[in-house]
């Protein structure tokens, strides 16, 4: 989903430890779009405080597992 949403990153460059802010300089609109896709796709109920400490793909996966609402 990260690769599809951002659009200019090759899938081979992304791992669980990918830090989307530092590794790819993803900020502002691209990051907001990615977060909105995550919230929508997984019916995610996360707070701003949850998102403030997220920097890696693994942290997003962990947040999804912890906070997703049943669909």
C-alpha positions in Angstrom: 0.0 0.0 0.0 2.9 2.4 0.8 4.5 1.8 -2.7 1.1 2.2 -4.4 0.1 5.4 -2.6 3.5 7.2 -2.8 4.0 6.1 -6.4 7.7 6.9 -6.9 9.3 4.2 -4.8 10.3 0.7 -6.0 8.8 -2.1 -4.0 12.3 -3.6 -3.6 13.4 -0.6 -1.6 10.8 -1.2 1.1 11.1 -3.4 4.1 9.6 -3.6 7.6 12.3 -1.3 8.8 11.8 1.3 6.1 11.6 4.7 7.7 9.4 6.5 5.3 10.3 10.0 6.6 14.1 9.6 6.8 14.7 7.0 4.0 12.5 8.6 1.4 11.8 12.1 2.7 8.1 11.4 2.7 6.3 14.4 4.3 3.2 16.5 4.1 0.7 15.6 1.4 2.2 12.2 0.5 2.3 11.1 4.1 -1.2 12.4 4.8 -2.5 10.5 1.8 -0.8 7.3 2.9 -2.2 7.7 6.5 -5.7 8.3 5.1 -5.4 5.1 3.0 -4.3 3.1 6.0 -7.2 4.5 8.2 -9.8 3.8 5.5 -8.5 0.4 4.4 -8.2 -1.0 7.9 -11.0 1.0 9.6 -8.2 2.2 11.9 -9.1 4.0 15.1 -5.8 5.7 16.1 -5.2 9.0 17.8 -2.8 11.7 16.7 -0.5 10.7 19.5 -0.3 7.2 18.0 0.7 8.6 14.6 3.2 11.0 16.2 5.6 8.2 17.1 5.2 6.2 13.8 8.2 6.3 11.5 8.5 2.7 10.1 6.4 0.3 8.1 6.6 -2.2 11.0 5.2 0.4 13.4 2.3 1.0 11.1 1.6 -2.8 10.9 1.8 -3.0 14.7 -0.7 -0.1 15.0 -3.1 -1.7 12.6 -3.0 -5.0 14.6 -3.5 -3.1 17.9 -6.2 -0.5 16.8 -8.2 -1.8 13.9 -11.9 -2.0 14.4 -13.7 -5.1 13.1 -15.4 -4.5 9.8 
